Amino acid sequence: MRFRPFLLAFALSLPVLSQTAPAHAADKCVADAIIKAKQLLLLHSDNDDRAEIDEPTFKKTGTIKALRGKGKFDVIEGLGYVYKGEYRLRLYYADIGGDCVLMGQEVLEYSDPFS
C-alpha cells in the first residue's frame, strides 16, 4: 500500500518524460535551421552583407508528408531580412535516428505584389 502514491506519481510522469526527448530533437533541428537559413538567404541575395535572420521567429510549425514513402518532415519556419525586404524561410527536416537531415527549403518574399 505504501507504493501506490509512488506508482501513481510515476504513471502520471510518463507522458511528460516521453515528450522531452522529441523536444530536444526539435530544438537541435531549429538550431541547425537557423544556420542553414542564413546560408540560404545569403545565396538568395547574392551574398548581400545586409542579410539578417530573425532567430527568435524560428520554430517548428508542423509536419508534412514525404513525397515518397510513409515518412514525415518537420517544418521549421522563420523570418529573414535583406535591406528593406522581408522573407519567410521554411526548412524541411527528416528526423533519422536522432539526426536532423535537411530535405528541402524555400524562400518566399513577405509582400503583396497585387496592391
DSSP file (Angstrom, degrees, kcal/mol; ACC not computed):
  #  RESIDUE AA STRUCTURE BP1 BP2  ACC     N-H-->O    O-->H-N    N-H-->O    O-->H-N    TCO  KAPPA ALPHA  PHI   PSI    X-CA   Y-CA   Z-CA
    1    1 A M    >         0   0    0      0, 0.0     3,-0.9     0, 0.0     0, 0.0   0.000 360.0 360.0 360.0 -27.0    0.0    0.0    0.0
    2    2 A R  T 3   +     0   0    0      1,-0.2     4,-0.5     2,-0.1     0, 0.0   0.781 360.0  56.2 -68.7 -23.8    2.9    2.4    0.6
    3    3 A F  T 3> S+     0   0    0      1,-0.2     4,-2.9     2,-0.1    -1,-0.2   0.592  82.1  86.6 -86.3  -9.9    3.9    2.1   -3.1
    4    4 A R  H <> S+     0   0    0     -3,-0.9     4,-2.6     1,-0.2     5,-0.2   0.924  89.6  46.7 -59.4 -48.2    0.6    3.3   -4.5
    5    5 A P  H  > S+     0   0    0      0, 0.0     4,-2.5     0, 0.0    -1,-0.2   0.901 114.0  50.1 -61.4 -37.3    1.3    7.0   -4.3
    6    6 A F  H  > S+     0   0    0     -4,-0.5     4,-2.5     2,-0.2    -2,-0.2   0.934 111.8  47.0 -64.2 -45.5    4.8    6.4   -5.9
    7    7 A L  H  X S+     0   0    0     -4,-2.9     4,-2.6     2,-0.2    -1,-0.2   0.888 112.2  50.6 -64.0 -39.0    3.3    4.3   -8.7
    8    8 A L  H  X S+     0   0    0     -4,-2.6     4,-2.2    -5,-0.2    -1,-0.2   0.925 111.5  47.5 -64.0 -45.0    0.6    6.9   -9.3
    9    9 A A  H  X S+     0   0    0     -4,-2.5     4,-1.3    -5,-0.2    -2,-0.2   0.900 113.6  48.5 -63.5 -40.6    3.2    9.7   -9.5
   10   10 A F  H  X S+     0   0    0     -4,-2.5     4,-0.9     2,-0.2     3,-0.2   0.920 111.0  49.9 -65.1 -44.0    5.4    7.6  -11.8
   11   11 A A  H  < S+     0   0    0     -4,-2.6     3,-0.5     1,-0.2    -2,-0.2   0.878 110.7  50.0 -63.5 -38.1    2.5    6.8  -14.1
   12   12 A L  H  < S+     0   0    0     -4,-2.2     4,-0.4     1,-0.2    -1,-0.2   0.782 108.4  53.5 -71.4 -25.7    1.5   10.4  -14.3
   13   13 A S  H  X S+     0   0    0     -4,-1.3     4,-2.5    -3,-0.2    -1,-0.2   0.643  86.3  84.2 -84.2 -13.8    5.0   11.5  -15.2
   14   14 A L  H  X S+     0   0    0     -4,-0.9     4,-2.4    -3,-0.5     5,-0.2   0.908  88.5  49.7 -58.4 -46.4    5.4    9.1  -18.1
   15   15 A P  H  > S+     0   0    0      0, 0.0     4,-1.0     0, 0.0    -1,-0.2   0.888 112.8  48.7 -60.9 -35.6    3.7   11.4  -20.7
   16   16 A V  H  > S+     0   0    0     -4,-0.4     4,-0.8     1,-0.2     3,-0.5   0.921 111.7  48.7 -67.9 -44.0    5.9   14.2  -19.6
   17   17 A L  H >X S+     0   0    0     -4,-2.5     4,-0.7     1,-0.2     3,-0.5   0.869 109.6  52.3 -64.3 -37.1    9.1   12.1  -19.8
   18   18 A S  H 3< S+     0   0    0     -4,-2.4    -1,-0.2     1,-0.2    -2,-0.2   0.727 107.6  52.7 -73.9 -20.1    8.1   10.8  -23.3
   19   19 A Q  H 3X S+     0   0    0     -4,-1.0     4,-1.1    -3,-0.5    -1,-0.2   0.632  95.7  68.0 -89.4 -13.9    7.7   14.3  -24.6
   20   20 A T  H <X S+     0   0    0     -4,-0.8     4,-1.8    -3,-0.5    -2,-0.2   0.867  93.5  56.6 -75.9 -34.7   11.0   15.7  -23.5
   21   21 A A  H  X S+     0   0    0     -4,-0.7     4,-1.8     1,-0.2     3,-0.2   0.945 108.7  44.9 -64.2 -49.4   13.1   13.6  -25.9
   22   22 A P  H  > S+     0   0    0      0, 0.0     4,-2.6     0, 0.0    -1,-0.2   0.850 109.3  58.3 -63.0 -30.9   11.4   14.8  -29.1
   23   23 A A  H  X S+     0   0    0     -4,-1.1     4,-2.4     1,-0.2    -2,-0.2   0.906 105.3  49.1 -64.3 -39.8   11.5   18.4  -27.8
   24   24 A H  H  X S+     0   0    0     -4,-1.8     4,-2.1     2,-0.2    -1,-0.2   0.897 111.3  49.7 -65.6 -39.0   15.3   18.2  -27.6
   25   25 A A  H  X S+     0   0    0     -4,-1.8     4,-2.1     2,-0.2    -2,-0.2   0.906 111.1  49.4 -64.9 -41.2   15.5   16.8  -31.2
   26   26 A A  H  X S+     0   0    0     -4,-2.6     4,-2.4     2,-0.2    -2,-0.2   0.896 109.5  51.9 -64.8 -39.6   13.3   19.6  -32.4
   27   27 A D  H  X S+     0   0    0     -4,-2.4     4,-2.3     1,-0.2    -1,-0.2   0.900 109.3  50.5 -62.3 -39.8   15.5   22.2  -30.6
   28   28 A K  H  X S+     0   0    0     -4,-2.1     4,-2.0     1,-0.2    -2,-0.2   0.903 111.1  48.4 -63.9 -41.3   18.5   20.7  -32.3
   29   29 A C  H  X S+     0   0    0     -4,-2.1     4,-2.6     2,-0.2    -2,-0.2   0.872 109.8  52.3 -67.6 -36.8   16.8   20.9  -35.7
   30   30 A V  H  X S+     0   0    0     -4,-2.4     4,-2.0     2,-0.2    -2,-0.2   0.915 108.6  50.7 -64.9 -42.1   15.8   24.6  -35.0
   31   31 A A  H  X S+     0   0    0     -4,-2.3     4,-1.3     1,-0.2    -2,-0.2   0.908 113.5  45.2 -61.7 -41.6   19.4   25.5  -34.2
   32   32 A D  H  X S+     0   0    0     -4,-2.0     4,-2.6     1,-0.2    -2,-0.2   0.883 109.3  56.5 -67.9 -38.0   20.5   23.8  -37.4
   33   33 A A  H  X S+     0   0    0     -4,-2.6     4,-2.7     1,-0.2    -2,-0.2   0.862 102.8  54.8 -62.9 -36.3   17.7   25.5  -39.4
   34   34 A I  H  X S+     0   0    0     -4,-2.0     4,-1.7     2,-0.2    -1,-0.2   0.917 110.8  45.3 -63.5 -42.7   18.9   29.0  -38.2
   35   35 A I  H  X S+     0   0    0     -4,-1.3     4,-1.7     1,-0.2    -2,-0.2   0.938 116.5  44.8 -65.0 -46.8   22.4   28.3  -39.6
   36   36 A K  H  X S+     0   0    0     -4,-2.6     4,-2.6     1,-0.2    -2,-0.2   0.848 109.4  56.4 -67.9 -34.2   21.0   26.9  -42.9
   37   37 A A  H  X S+     0   0    0     -4,-2.7     4,-2.7     2,-0.2    -1,-0.2   0.893 105.4  51.5 -65.3 -39.2   18.5   29.7  -43.2
   38   38 A K  H  X S+     0   0    0     -4,-1.7     4,-2.2     2,-0.2    -1,-0.2   0.927 112.0  46.7 -62.0 -44.6   21.3   32.3  -43.0
   39   39 A Q  H  X S+     0   0    0     -4,-1.7     4,-2.2     2,-0.2    -2,-0.2   0.901 113.0  50.0 -63.4 -41.0   23.2   30.4  -45.8
   40   40 A L  H  X S+     0   0    0     -4,-2.6     4,-2.6     2,-0.2    -2,-0.2   0.910 110.6  48.6 -64.5 -43.4   20.1   30.2  -47.9
   41   41 A L  H  X S+     0   0    0     -4,-2.7     4,-2.0     2,-0.2     7,-0.2   0.880 110.5  51.4 -66.8 -37.4   19.3   33.9  -47.5
   42   42 A L  H  <>S+     0   0    0     -4,-2.2     5,-3.7     2,-0.2     6,-0.4   0.910 111.8  47.2 -63.7 -41.6   22.9   34.8  -48.5
   43   43 A L  H ><5S+     0   0    0     -4,-2.2     3,-1.1     3,-0.2    -2,-0.2   0.922 113.2  48.9 -63.2 -43.8   22.6   32.6  -51.6
   44   44 A H  H 3<5S+     0   0    0     -4,-2.6    -2,-0.2     1,-0.2    -1,-0.2   0.828 115.1  43.9 -65.4 -33.4   19.2   34.1  -52.4
   45   45 A S  T 3<5S-     0   0    0     -4,-2.0     3,-0.4    -5,-0.2    -1,-0.2   0.207 115.6-109.3-100.2  15.3   20.5   37.7  -52.0
   46   46 A D  T < 5S-     0   0    0     -3,-1.1    -3,-0.2     1,-0.2    -4,-0.1   0.912  76.2 -54.6  57.7  45.7   23.8   37.1  -53.9
   47   47 A N  S   <S+     0   0    0     -5,-3.7     2,-0.3     1,-0.2    -1,-0.2   0.797  80.3 179.5  59.2  35.0   25.8   37.4  -50.6
   48   48 A D    >   -     0   0    0     -3,-0.4     3,-1.7    -6,-0.4    -1,-0.2  -0.510  27.8-141.0 -65.1 127.3   24.4   40.8  -49.6
   49   49 A D  T 3  S+     0   0    0     -2,-0.3    -1,-0.2     1,-0.3    -7,-0.0   0.551  96.4  68.6 -71.7  -5.3   26.0   41.7  -46.3
   50   50 A R  T 3   +     0   0    0      2,-0.1    33,-0.6    32,-0.0     2,-0.3   0.405  69.9 121.3 -90.8   2.1   22.7   43.2  -45.1
   51   51 A A  E <   +A   82   0A   0     -3,-1.7     2,-0.3    31,-0.2    31,-0.2  -0.508  40.3 177.1 -68.9 127.5   21.1   39.7  -45.0
   52   52 A E  E     -A   81   0A   0     29,-3.1    29,-2.9    -2,-0.3     2,-0.4  -0.968  23.7-144.0-134.3 148.5   19.8   39.0  -41.4
   53   53 A I  E     -A   80   0A   0     -2,-0.3     2,-1.3    27,-0.2    27,-0.2  -0.938  14.4-138.9-110.8 133.8   18.0   36.2  -39.8
   54   54 A D  E >   -A   79   0A   0     25,-2.5     3,-1.7    -2,-0.4    25,-0.6  -0.726  23.2-170.7 -90.4  88.2   15.4   36.9  -37.0
   55   55 A E  E >  S+     0   0A   0     -2,-1.3     3,-1.6     1,-0.3    -1,-0.2   0.828  75.7  59.2 -54.7 -42.2   16.4   33.9  -34.8
   56   56 A P  E 3  S+     0   0A   0      0, 0.0    -1,-0.3     0, 0.0    -2,-0.0   0.741  98.9  61.0 -63.4 -19.1   13.5   34.2  -32.2
   57   57 A T  E <  S+     0   0A   0     -3,-1.7     2,-0.4    22,-0.2    -2,-0.2   0.648  80.3 101.7 -80.9 -13.1   11.0   33.6  -35.0
   58   58 A F  E <   +     0   0A   0     -3,-1.6     2,-0.3    -4,-0.4    20,-0.2  -0.587  46.4 136.1 -78.7 124.5   12.3   30.2  -36.0
   59   59 A K  E     -A   77   0A   0     18,-1.9    18,-2.4    -2,-0.4     2,-0.5  -0.981  60.7 -87.3-158.2 161.6   10.2   27.4  -34.6
   60   60 A K  E     -A   76   0A   0     -2,-0.3    16,-0.3    16,-0.2     3,-0.1  -0.645  38.4-179.5 -75.1 125.7    8.7   24.1  -35.7
   61   61 A T  E     -     0   0A   0     14,-2.9     2,-0.3    -2,-0.5    15,-0.1   0.496  51.9 -68.4-107.7  -5.9    5.3   24.8  -37.2
   62   62 A G  E     -A   75   0A   0     13,-0.9    13,-3.0     2,-0.0     2,-0.3  -0.988  53.1 -75.8 154.1-160.8    4.2   21.3  -38.1
   63   63 A T  E     -A   74   0A   0     -2,-0.3     2,-0.3    11,-0.2    11,-0.2  -0.943  25.8-159.3-135.0 156.8    4.9   18.3  -40.4
   64   64 A I  E     -A   73   0A   0      9,-2.1     9,-3.0    -2,-0.3     2,-0.2  -0.942  31.8-100.0-130.9 157.2    4.3   17.4  -44.0
   65   65 A K  E     -A   72   0A   0     -2,-0.3     7,-0.3     7,-0.2     6,-0.1  -0.529  40.6-112.0 -75.1 140.6    4.1   14.1  -45.7
   66   66 A A        -     0   0    0      5,-2.5    -1,-0.1    -2,-0.2     3,-0.0  -0.371  22.3-120.6 -66.3 151.8    7.3   13.0  -47.6
   67   67 A L  S    S+     0   0    0      1,-0.1     2,-0.4    -2,-0.1    -1,-0.1   0.848  99.2  29.7 -65.2 -33.3    6.9   12.8  -51.4
   68   68 A R  S    S+     0   0    0      0, 0.0     3,-0.4     0, 0.0    -1,-0.1  -0.955 114.2   5.8-125.7 147.6    7.8    9.1  -51.3
   69   69 A G  S    S-     0   0    0     -2,-0.4    -3,-0.0     1,-0.2     0, 0.0  -0.289  95.0 -68.5  81.7-167.6    7.2    6.6  -48.6
   70   70 A K  S    S+     0   0    0     -5,-0.1    -1,-0.2     2,-0.1    -3,-0.0   0.297  90.1 116.2-108.1   7.5    5.3    6.9  -45.4
   71   71 A G        -     0   0    0     -3,-0.4    -5,-2.5    -6,-0.1     2,-0.3  -0.145  51.4-141.7 -75.1 171.3    7.7    9.3  -43.6
   72   72 A K  E     -A   65   0A   0     -7,-0.3    23,-0.4    23,-0.1     2,-0.4  -0.964   5.4-139.5-132.3 150.0    7.0   12.9  -42.5
   73   73 A F  E     -A   64   0A   0     -9,-3.0    -9,-2.1    -2,-0.3     2,-0.3  -0.890  18.0-126.3-108.5 139.9    9.2   16.0  -42.5
   74   74 A D  E     -AB  63  93A   0     19,-3.1    19,-2.7    -2,-0.4     2,-0.6  -0.680  23.2-141.3 -78.5 137.0    9.3   18.6  -39.7
   75   75 A V  E     -AB  62  92A   0    -13,-3.0   -14,-2.9    -2,-0.3   -13,-0.9  -0.906  17.1-172.7-104.2 122.6    8.7   22.1  -41.0
   76   76 A I  E     -AB  60  91A   0     15,-2.7    15,-2.8    -2,-0.6     2,-0.3  -0.973  10.6-176.2-117.0 126.5   10.7   24.8  -39.4
   77   77 A E  E     +AB  59  90A   0    -18,-2.4   -18,-1.9    -2,-0.5     2,-0.3  -0.916  12.4 143.2-128.5 146.6    9.8   28.4  -40.3
   78   78 A G  E     - B   0  89A   0     11,-2.0    11,-2.9    -2,-0.3     2,-0.3  -0.951  39.7 -92.2-164.5-177.5   11.2   31.8  -39.6
   79   79 A L  E     -AB  54  88A   0    -25,-0.6   -25,-2.5    -2,-0.3     2,-0.3  -0.810  28.5-178.3-112.8 149.2   11.8   35.3  -40.9
   80   80 A G  E     -AB  53  87A   0      7,-2.4     7,-3.2    -2,-0.3     2,-0.4  -0.952  10.2-150.6-139.5 160.9   14.8   36.9  -42.6
   81   81 A Y  E     -AB  52  86A   0    -29,-2.9   -29,-3.1    -2,-0.3     2,-0.4  -0.981  12.8-173.4-136.0 143.4   15.6   40.3  -44.0
   82   82 A V  E >  S-AB  51  85A   0      3,-2.0     3,-2.8    -2,-0.4     2,-0.3  -0.926  71.7 -56.5-134.8 111.8   17.7   41.8  -46.7
   83   83 A Y  T 3  S-     0   0    0    -33,-0.6   -31,-0.0    -2,-0.4     0, 0.0  -0.401 125.2 -15.2  53.0-112.0   17.8   45.6  -46.6
   84   84 A K  T 3  S+     0   0    0     -2,-0.3     2,-0.3    -3,-0.1    -1,-0.3   0.464 116.6 102.1 -97.6  -1.7   14.0   46.5  -46.8
   85   85 A G  E <   -B   82   0A   0     -3,-2.8    -3,-2.0    24,-0.0     2,-0.4  -0.619  55.2-157.5 -86.1 140.5   12.9   43.1  -48.0
   86   86 A E  E     -B   81   0A   0     -2,-0.3    24,-3.5    -5,-0.2     2,-0.4  -0.963  13.0-170.5-118.1 134.7   11.3   40.6  -45.6
   87   87 A Y  E     -BC  80 109A   0     -7,-3.2    -7,-2.4    -2,-0.4     2,-0.5  -0.950  20.8-140.9-129.9 142.9   11.3   36.9  -46.3
   88   88 A R  E     -BC  79 108A   0     20,-3.2    20,-2.2    -2,-0.4     2,-0.5  -0.905  23.4-162.6 -98.6 127.4    9.7   33.8  -44.9
   89   89 A L  E     -BC  78 107A   0    -11,-2.9   -11,-2.0    -2,-0.5     2,-0.4  -0.938   6.8-172.2-113.7 131.1   12.0   30.9  -44.9
   90   90 A R  E     -BC  77 106A   0     16,-2.1    16,-2.3    -2,-0.5     2,-0.4  -0.981   0.7-170.6-122.3 133.8   10.8   27.3  -44.5
   91   91 A L  E     -BC  76 105A   0    -15,-2.8   -15,-2.7    -2,-0.4     2,-0.5  -0.982  11.5-147.7-125.2 137.1   13.2   24.4  -44.0
   92   92 A Y  E     -BC  75 104A   0     12,-2.9    11,-3.5    -2,-0.4    12,-1.3  -0.910  18.6-172.7-110.9 122.8   12.0   20.7  -44.1
   93   93 A Y  E     -BC  74 102A   0    -19,-2.7   -19,-3.1    -2,-0.5     2,-0.5  -0.911  17.9-149.9-120.5 140.7   13.8   18.2  -41.9
   94   94 A A  E     - C   0 101A   0      7,-2.7     7,-2.6    -2,-0.4     2,-1.0  -0.921  17.1-140.9-101.5 132.3   13.7   14.4  -41.6
   95   95 A D  E     + C   0 100A   0     -2,-0.5     2,-0.6   -23,-0.4     5,-0.2  -0.818  29.9 174.2 -93.7 101.3   14.5   13.1  -38.1
   96   96 A I  E >   - C   0  99A   0      3,-2.1     3,-1.7    -2,-1.0    -2,-0.1  -0.916  69.1 -26.9-115.7 107.6   16.5   10.0  -38.9
   97   97 A G  T 3  S-     0   0    0     -2,-0.6    -1,-0.2     1,-0.3     3,-0.1   0.828 124.5 -50.9  60.7  33.7   18.0    8.2  -35.9
   98   98 A G  T 3  S+     0   0    0      1,-0.3     2,-0.3   -76,-0.0    -1,-0.3   0.416 114.9 116.6  84.8  -2.5   18.0   11.4  -33.8
   99   99 A D  E <   -C   96   0A   0     -3,-1.7    -3,-2.1   -71,-0.0     2,-0.7  -0.776  65.6-128.7 -98.9 145.1   19.9   13.4  -36.6
  100  100 A C  E     -C   95   0A   0     -2,-0.3     2,-0.6    -5,-0.2    -5,-0.2  -0.836  25.7-169.7 -92.4 115.6   18.3   16.4  -38.4
  101  101 A V  E     -C   94   0A   0     -7,-2.6    -7,-2.7    -2,-0.7     2,-0.4  -0.930  19.3-133.7-111.6 115.8   18.6   15.8  -42.1
  102  102 A L  E     +C   93   0A   0     -2,-0.6    -9,-0.2    -9,-0.2     3,-0.1  -0.533  31.8 168.2 -69.8 123.4   17.7   18.8  -44.3
  103  103 A M  E     -     0   0A   0    -11,-3.5     2,-0.3    -2,-0.4   -10,-0.2   0.617  58.8  -8.3-112.1 -20.3   15.4   17.6  -47.1
  104  104 A G  E     -C   92   0A   0    -12,-1.3   -12,-2.9     2,-0.0    -1,-0.4  -0.985  52.6-165.1-170.9 164.3   14.1   20.9  -48.6
  105  105 A Q  E     -C   91   0A   0     -2,-0.3     2,-0.3   -14,-0.2   -14,-0.2  -0.991   2.9-168.2-156.8 153.5   14.0   24.6  -48.3
  106  106 A E  E     -C   90   0A   0    -16,-2.3   -16,-2.1    -2,-0.3     2,-0.4  -0.997   9.3-156.1-147.6 150.7   12.0   27.6  -49.6
  107  107 A V  E     +C   89   0A   0     -2,-0.3     2,-0.4   -18,-0.2   -18,-0.2  -0.996  15.6 179.0-125.3 128.8   12.3   31.4  -49.6
  108  108 A L  E     -C   88   0A   0    -20,-2.2   -20,-3.2    -2,-0.4     2,-0.2  -0.992  29.9-121.6-133.9 127.5    9.2   33.5  -50.1
  109  109 A E  E     -C   87   0A   0     -2,-0.4     2,-1.5   -22,-0.2   -22,-0.3  -0.473  21.7-133.5 -68.3 134.8    9.1   37.3  -50.1
  110  110 A Y        +     0   0    0    -24,-3.5     2,-0.3    -2,-0.2   -24,-0.2  -0.641  66.5 100.2 -90.4  79.2    6.7   38.5  -47.5
  111  111 A S  S    S-     0   0    0     -2,-1.5     3,-0.1   -26,-0.1   -26,-0.0  -0.925  71.4-117.7-152.6 173.4    4.9   41.1  -49.6
  112  112 A D    >   +     0   0    0     -2,-0.3     3,-1.2     1,-0.1    -2,-0.1  -0.878  23.7 179.3-121.0  96.4    1.7   41.8  -51.5
  113  113 A P  T 3  S+     0   0    0      0, 0.0    -1,-0.1     0, 0.0     0, 0.0   0.603  77.2  64.8 -73.0  -8.5    2.6   42.4  -55.2
  114  114 A F  T 3         0   0    0      1,-0.2    -2,-0.0    -3,-0.1     0, 0.0   0.446 360.0 360.0 -95.0  -0.5   -1.0   42.9  -56.1
  115  115 A S    <         0   0    0     -3,-1.2    -1,-0.2     0, 0.0    -3,-0.0   0.473 360.0 360.0 -99.2 360.0   -1.7   46.0  -54.0
